[in-house]
Amino acid sequence: MNFSIVQYILGWILRFEAGFLLLPALVGLIYGEGKACVSYLAAAFLCILLGLLLGRKKPTPFQLYAREGFTSVALGWVMISLMGAIPFVLAGDIPSYVDAMFETISGFTTTGASILSDVEAISRAGLFWRSFTHWIGGMGVFVFIMAVLPLMGGSNMNLMRAESPGPSVGKLAPRVRDTAKILYELYIAITLLEIILLCVFGMDLFDSMAITFGTVGTGGFGVRNDSLASYSPLIQNTVTVFMILSGINYTFYFCLLMRQFKEAFSIEEVRWYLGIIAGSVLLISFNIRAMYATLEETVRHAFFQVGSIITTSGFSTTDFNTWPQLSKTVLVLLMFVGACSGSTGGGIKVSRILILFKAIGKELSMMIHPRLVKKIKIDTRSLSPEVLQSTNAYIAVYFVIAFASLLLISVDNLDLTTNFTAVAATLNNIGPGLEMVGPLSNFSVYSSFSKIVLMFDMLAGRLELFPMLIILIPSCWKKY
């Protein structure tokens, strides 16, 4: 392990976080929240001070290998969460540091699980920071840094692989920095478009920014206790569309910009993703048809909740905890499926589910025809053995973490449905679960120990599991 490289990267992360913290400080100043403003300025000062100390000297030669890449990403996300929780405590919005950490990690990992029972009671600066952490974490902290700084040349890819969601990470441009720029340009464009539309449709600027950060980042923190239930149907439908758009692989949008329309609409994962949404909406709409007065209301709630869960956004317009068992089961299954790879969504990812089913089909065919030579293809491209192996390893590790977490949090003696969906909601970066962690409830029912377990799940789910596990291996820390 080259510790000087990791230290240098962590220093730059803290400097950027200091800049991010100035925005909620400005919000506090605008709304006359002096204590909140000072709290965020103090946290920003602490970040810049530590950042300058850690990153004062760039190591030479600067060669970033996979070990440093995974370690930097894992420690970077832990670091920004540790520092990002401080202003919540200083401002008095969340007095407990463990709870503040839970809220901050939930924000950065775009989970949206909360320990707050009264969201509207916290400061405007706090509300803005909660939602803005979604936007920062949605595309990725390191992707942002790579888009702005020529940090380390060609070895940037080791950082992008460690942070980007999906079984494989590709370049949209020859240079990794250019790829990062393209991703953030698309991200910012979608963000601005939604903010403008929400303002046009009657939402005030503060709410439209906060909701957009949670939508485009697929996070789910709201600014009202009822999430989005009290907003107009037009606003709810707009958010639904942008949630689903944010769950699509960004390669799709890049192909559209390049006028490669055939390539864009031939992406198999996107077609399956939209097909799963359509099928789930039809099934749930039929199942809950007696619960709502009109067909429009039924389809709107079904469409919204399916979009919210599969994209792992976590917003709600109704208490789906009261829906029939069939509908709740569909939503739980969608928690595991997740959005597309290369999007801001969480979950296992549609591409992995697709690979898994194709691998099962291949094994069944080979049982009937032992001499059959059959390759697994996605978008007419044959998958390499390395991708298949990493997908199988991911699925295995995923369920090991899920079952271990379920066992650990069971010490709080809550019911199985609550615990199971709490693990599913945090590991898949969704937010609400069922029963005691349903859309009208929160995660404050858990002990500090269980919250720490669920925090690990949120980080592991956002970083594709392996970076958080690698830093737990003693050999990772051996010096070269």
C-alpha positions in Angstrom: 0.0 0.0 0.0 1.3 3.4 -1.0 -0.1 5.5 1.9 1.2 8.8 0.6 -1.1 8.5 -2.5 -4.1 7.6 -0.4 -3.4 10.5 2.0 -3.1 12.9 -0.9 -6.4 11.8 -2.5 -8.2 12.1 0.9 -6.8 15.6 1.2 -8.3 16.7 -2.1 -11.7 15.1 -1.1 -11.8 17.1 2.1 -11.0 20.3 0.2 -13.9 19.7 -2.2 -16.2 18.9 0.8 -15.2 22.2 2.3 -16.5 23.9 -0.9 -19.7 21.9 -0.8 -20.4 22.9 2.8 -20.3 26.6 1.9 -23.7 26.2 0.0 -25.8 25.2 3.1 -23.9 27.9 5.0 -25.2 30.4 2.3 -28.7 28.9 2.7 -28.5 29.5 6.4 -27.4 33.1 5.8 -30.3 33.7 3.4 -32.9 32.3 5.8 -31.5 34.1 8.8 -30.3 30.9 10.6 -27.2 32.2 12.2 -26.3 29.1 14.3 -26.7 26.8 11.2 -24.7 29.2 9.1 -21.8 29.3 11.6 -22.0 25.5 12.0 -21.5 24.8 8.3 -18.7 27.4 8.1 -16.9 25.8 11.0 -17.2 22.3 9.4 -15.9 23.8 6.1 -13.0 25.4 7.9 -12.1 22.0 9.6 -12.3 20.2 6.2 -10.1 22.7 4.4 -7.6 22.6 7.3 -7.4 18.8 7.3 -7.4 18.7 3.5 -4.4 21.0 3.3 -2.5 19.0 5.9 -3.2 15.6 4.2 -2.7 16.8 0.6 0.1 19.3 1.0 2.5 17.3 -1.1 1.8 15.2 -4.2 3.7 11.9 -4.2 6.2 11.3 -7.0 5.9 9.1 -8.9 2.1 9.1 -8.7 1.0 5.6 -9.8 -2.4 4.6 -8.6 -2.9 0.8 -8.5 -6.1 -1.1 -7.8 -5.3 -1.4 -4.1 -4.9 2.3 -3.7 -8.0 3.0 -5.8 -10.3 0.8 -3.8 -8.8 2.0 -0.5 -9.0 5.7 -1.4 -12.7 5.3 -2.5 -13.7 3.4 0.6 -11.9 5.7 3.1 -12.9 8.8 1.1 -16.6 8.0 1.5 -16.2 7.3 5.2 -14.2 10.5 5.6 -16.8 12.8 3.9 -19.5 11.2 6.0 -17.6 11.7 9.2 -17.0 15.3 8.4 -20.4 15.9 6.8 -22.2 14.8 10.0 -20.5 17.5 12.2 -22.7 20.5 11.2 -25.9 18.6 12.0 -24.6 18.2 15.5 -23.2 21.7 15.8 -26.5 23.3 14.5 -28.6 21.2 16.9 -30.6 19.6 14.1 -29.4 16.1 15.1 -27.8 16.1 18.6 -26.6 12.5 18.5 -23.4 12.0 16.4 -24.3 8.4 15.5 -27.7 9.6 14.3 -26.1 12.4 12.4 -23.6 9.9 10.8 -26.6 7.7 9.8 -28.4 10.7 8.2 -25.2 11.8 6.4 -24.2 8.4 5.1 -27.8 7.9 4.0 -27.5 11.1 2.1 -24.2 10.6 0.4 -25.0 7.0 -0.6 -28.4 8.2 -2.0 -30.2 5.8 0.4 -32.7 8.2 1.9 -33.3 6.2 5.1 -33.8 8.7 8.0 -33.8 8.7 11.7 -35.8 12.0 11.8 -39.4 11.8 12.9 -40.1 15.5 12.1 -38.1 16.6 9.0 -39.8 20.0 8.9 -38.4 20.8 12.4 -34.8 21.1 11.3 -33.2 24.2 9.8 -33.4 25.1 6.1 -29.6 24.8 5.9 -29.9 21.2 7.3 -32.7 20.4 4.8 -30.6 21.7 1.9 -27.4 19.8 3.1 -29.4 16.5 3.4 -30.7 16.8 -0.1 -27.4 18.1 -1.6 -25.5 15.1 -0.2 -27.7 13.0 -2.5 -26.7 15.1 -5.5 -23.0 14.9 -4.6 -23.1 11.1 -4.0 -25.4 10.3 -6.9 -22.8 10.6 -9.7 -19.9 10.1 -7.3 -17.4 12.3 -5.4 -14.5 10.9 -7.2 -16.1 11.3 -10.6 -16.6 14.9 -9.8 -13.0 15.4 -8.7 -11.8 13.7 -11.9 -14.0 15.9 -14.0 -12.4 19.0 -12.4 -8.8 18.0 -11.7 -6.1 16.3 -13.8 -5.4 14.3 -10.7 -3.3 11.3 -11.8 -3.5 10.7 -15.5 -4.4 7.3 -16.9 -4.6 5.5 -13.5 -7.9 7.5 -12.8 -9.8 4.4 -14.1 -9.0 2.5 -10.8 -10.9 5.2 -9.0 -13.8 5.2 -11.4 -14.1 1.4 -11.3 -14.2 1.4 -7.5 -16.9 4.1 -7.3 -19.1 3.6 -10.4 -22.1 1.3 -10.2 -22.3 -1.8 -12.4 -20.6 -5.0 -13.4 -18.3 -3.2 -15.7 -17.2 0.4 -16.3 -16.6 1.7 -19.7 -15.2 5.0 -21.1 -17.4 7.4 -23.1 -14.3 9.2 -24.3 -10.6 8.1 -24.8 -9.5 9.9 -21.6 -11.1 9.1 -18.2 -11.2 12.8 -17.3 -13.2 13.5 -20.4 -15.6 10.6 -19.5 -16.1 12.2 -16.1 -16.8 15.6 -17.7 -19.4 14.1 -20.0 -21.1 12.3 -17.2 -21.3 15.5 -15.1 -22.5 17.6 -18.0 -25.4 15.2 -18.5 -26.0 15.1 -14.8 -26.2 18.9 -14.4 -28.4 19.2 -17.5 -31.0 16.8 -16.2 -30.8 18.5 -12.8 -31.4 22.0 -14.2 -34.2 20.8 -16.4 -36.1 19.2 -13.5 -35.6 22.3 -11.2 -37.0 24.5 -14.0 -40.0 22.3 -14.6 -40.9 21.9 -10.9 -40.8 25.7 -10.5 -43.0 26.2 -13.6 -45.5 23.6 -12.1 -45.8 25.6 -8.9 -43.1 24.4 -6.5 -41.0 27.0 -4.8 -37.3 27.3 -5.7 -36.0 25.8 -2.4 -38.3 22.8 -2.5 -37.7 22.2 -6.2 -33.9 22.2 -5.7 -34.1 19.8 -2.7 -36.5 17.4 -4.4 -34.5 17.5 -7.7 -31.3 16.7 -5.8 -33.0 13.7 -4.3 -34.6 12.7 -7.7 -31.6 13.0 -10.0 -29.3 11.5 -7.3 -32.0 8.8 -6.7 -31.8 9.6 -3.0 -35.3 10.3 -1.6 -34.8 12.9 1.2 -37.9 15.1 1.2 -38.5 18.5 2.9 -41.9 17.6 4.2 -42.9 14.9 6.6 -45.2 13.2 4.1 -42.5 13.1 1.4 -44.3 14.1 -1.8 -47.9 13.2 -0.9 -49.0 16.8 -0.4 -47.7 18.0 -3.8 -49.9 18.2 -6.9 -50.4 15.2 -9.2 -48.6 17.1 -11.9 -45.5 17.5 -9.7 -45.7 13.9 -8.6 -45.8 12.7 -12.2 -42.9 15.0 -13.1 -40.8 13.5 -10.3 -41.8 10.0 -11.4 -40.5 10.6 -14.9 -37.2 12.1 -13.7 -36.7 9.2 -11.2 -37.0 6.7 -14.1 -34.8 8.8 -16.3 -32.2 9.0 -13.6 -32.2 5.2 -13.3 -31.2 4.7 -16.9 -27.6 4.0 -17.9 -26.0 7.3 -18.8 -24.4 5.7 -21.9 -28.0 5.8 -23.3 -28.0 9.6 -23.1 -24.5 9.9 -24.5 -25.6 7.8 -27.5 -28.5 10.1 -28.0 -26.3 13.2 -27.9 -24.0 11.6 -30.4 -27.1 10.9 -32.6 -26.4 7.2 -32.3 -30.1 6.4 -32.0 -29.8 2.8 -33.1 -27.1 2.1 -30.5 -29.0 3.9 -27.8 -32.3 2.0 -28.2 -30.4 -1.3 -28.7 -29.1 -1.3 -25.2 -30.7 -4.4 -23.8 -30.5 -3.4 -20.1 -32.5 -0.2 -20.8 -35.2 -2.2 -22.6 -35.5 -4.7 -19.7 -35.5 -1.9 -17.2 -38.4 -0.1 -18.8 -40.2 -3.5 -19.3 -39.9 -4.4 -15.7 -41.3 -1.0 -14.7 -44.3 -1.3 -17.1 -45.1 -4.8 -16.0 -44.9 -3.9 -12.3 -47.1 -0.9 -12.7 -49.8 -2.9 -14.5 -49.7 -5.6 -11.8 -49.8 -3.3 -8.9 -52.5 -1.0 -10.4 -54.7 -4.1 -10.8 -54.0 -5.2 -7.3 -54.7 -1.9 -5.6 -57.6 -0.7 -7.8 -60.1 -0.9 -5.0 -58.0 1.3 -2.7 -58.3 4.6 -4.6 -61.2 6.6 -6.0 -60.2 6.9 -9.6 -58.1 5.0 -12.2 -55.8 8.0 -12.6 -55.0 8.1 -8.8 -54.4 4.3 -8.8 -52.0 4.4 -11.7 -50.3 7.5 -10.5 -49.5 6.0 -7.1 -48.5 2.7 -8.6 -46.3 4.4 -11.3 -44.7 6.6 -8.7 -43.9 3.9 -6.1 -42.6 1.5 -8.8 -40.3 4.2 -10.2 -39.2 5.2 -6.7 -38.3 1.7 -5.6 -36.7 0.3 -8.7 -34.5 3.5 -9.1 -33.8 3.3 -5.3 -35.0 6.9 -4.9 -37.3 6.2 -1.9 -39.8 9.0 -2.2 -43.4 8.2 -1.5 -46.8 9.7 -2.3 -48.9 7.2 -0.3 -48.4 4.6 2.5 -47.6 1.6 0.4 -47.2 -0.3 3.7 -51.0 -0.6 3.6 -51.1 -2.1 0.1 -52.0 -5.8 -0.4 -49.3 -8.4 0.1 -48.9 -9.0 -3.7 -48.1 -5.3 -4.3 -45.7 -5.1 -1.3 -44.0 -8.3 -2.5 -43.5 -6.8 -6.0 -41.9 -3.7 -4.4 -39.6 -5.8 -2.2 -38.4 -7.7 -5.3 -37.9 -4.4 -7.1 -35.6 -3.3 -4.2 -33.2 -6.1 -5.1 -33.4 -5.6 -8.9 -32.5 -1.9 -8.7 -31.8 0.5 -11.6 -29.4 0.2 -14.6 -25.6 0.0 -14.3 -24.0 3.3 -15.0 -26.9 5.3 -13.5 -27.2 6.9 -10.1 -29.5 4.1 -8.8 -28.6 1.3 -6.5 -29.6 -2.4 -6.1 -28.1 -5.4 -7.7 -28.7 -3.7 -11.2 -30.8 -4.9 -14.1 -27.6 -5.9 -16.1 -26.5 -8.3 -13.4 -30.0 -9.8 -13.2 -30.0 -10.2 -16.9 -26.5 -11.8 -16.9 -27.7 -14.2 -14.1 -30.7 -15.4 -16.1 -28.7 -15.8 -19.2 -26.1 -17.8 -17.3 -28.9 -20.0 -15.9 -30.3 -20.5 -19.4 -26.8 -21.5 -20.6 -26.4 -24.1 -17.8 -29.7 -25.6 -18.6 -28.9 -25.9 -22.3 -25.6 -27.5 -21.5 -27.3 -30.1 -19.3 -29.4 -31.1 -22.3 -26.6 -30.7 -24.9 -23.2 -31.3 -23.0 -21.1 -30.4 -26.1 -22.9 -27.2 -26.8 -20.7 -24.1 -27.2 -22.7 -21.1 -26.2 -21.6 -17.6 -25.3 -23.5 -15.2 -23.1 -24.1 -11.9 -25.0 -25.3 -8.5 -23.9 -26.1 -6.0 -26.7 -24.6 -8.4 -29.3 -21.2 -8.4 -27.4 -20.0 -11.6 -25.8 -19.2 -11.3 -22.1 -15.7 -12.2 -21.0 -15.2 -14.9 -18.3 -13.9 -12.1 -16.0 -17.3 -10.3 -16.1 -19.2 -13.5 -15.5 -16.9 -14.3 -12.6 -17.2 -10.9 -11.0 -21.0 -11.0 -11.4 -21.2 -14.4 -9.6 -18.8 -13.2 -6.9 -20.9 -10.0 -6.4 -24.2 -12.0 -6.0 -22.5 -14.3 -3.5 -21.0 -11.5 -1.5 -24.2 -9.5 -1.6 -26.3 -12.2 0.1 -23.5 -13.0 2.6 -23.6 -9.3 3.7 -27.4 -9.2 3.6 -27.8 -12.4 5.8 -25.0 -11.3 8.2 -26.6 -7.9 8.6 -30.0 -9.4 9.2 -28.6 -11.6 11.9 -26.7 -8.7 13.6 -29.7 -6.3 13.7 -32.0 -9.0 15.0 -30.5 -8.3 18.5 -32.9 -5.4 18.7 -35.8 -7.9 18.7 -37.8 -6.2 16.1 -40.1 -8.3 13.7 -38.6 -10.1 10.7 -40.4 -8.0 8.1 -39.0 -4.8 9.6 -35.4 -6.2 9.8 -35.4 -7.8 6.4 -36.7 -4.8 4.6 -34.4 -2.5 6.6 -31.4 -4.5 5.4 -32.9 -4.5 1.8 -33.6 -0.8 1.9 -30.1 0.1 3.1 -28.0 -2.4 1.2 -29.8 -1.4 -2.0 -29.7 2.3 -1.1 -33.5 2.7 -1.2 -34.6 4.3 2.0 -38.0 3.1 3.3 -38.9 -0.5 4.0 -42.0 -2.0 5.5 -43.7 -2.2 8.9 -41.7 -0.2 11.4 -39.4 1.3 8.8 -42.2 2.0 6.3 -42.7 5.2 4.3 -44.4 6.9 7.3 -41.9 5.7 9.8 -38.1 6.0 10.2 -35.0 4.1 11.4 -34.9 5.7 14.9 -36.3 2.4 16.3 -32.9 0.8 16.0 -30.1 0.8 18.5 -26.7 2.5 17.8 -25.1 -0.9 17.1 -27.8 -1.7 14.5 -27.5 1.7 12.9 -23.7 1.2 12.5 -24.5 -2.1 10.8 -27.0 -0.4 8.5 -24.5 2.4 7.8 -22.0 -0.2 6.6 -24.7 -1.7 4.4 -25.4 1.7 2.9 -21.7 2.3 2.1 -21.2 -1.2 0.8 -24.3 -1.0 -1.4 -23.2 2.3 -2.9 -19.7 1.2 -3.6 -20.5 -2.1 -5.1 -19.6 -4.1 -1.9 -15.9 -4.8 -2.6 -14.2 -1.5 -1.6 -15.7 -1.7 1.9 -14.6 -5.3 2.2 -11.1 -4.8 0.9 -10.2 -2.3 3.6 -11.1 -5.0 6.2 -8.4 -7.4 4.8 -5.1 -7.0 6.8 -2.9 -7.7 3.8 -4.4 -4.6 2.1 -2.5 -2.4 4.5 0.9 -3.9 3.9 3.4 -1.3 2.7 5.1 -1.9 -0.6 
